[in-house]
């Protein structure tokens, strides 16, 4: 009778240990999958942000060029104004 109880307790302990190892394996697998999904999501976001930034830079480049020309002309006008007020 005692050996039956010892055997039963041993079986319960072994079953518990197997269940814990199985749960740990599932937890590790889920963690690895979620890390990979997060990494892929972050990379997709960065790729999309890069494309959008390049698109905006291309869209505002003509405005930037025009403002640069305007600033140059304004500087020339200011120099002319100062030179004419000195005379």
Protein Blocks (a to p, Z undefined) as FASTA:
>chain_A
ZZmmmmmmmmmmmmmmmmmmmmmmmmmmmmmmmmmmmmmmmmmmmmmmmmmmmmmmmmmm
mmmmmmmmmmmmmmmmmmmmmmmmmZZ
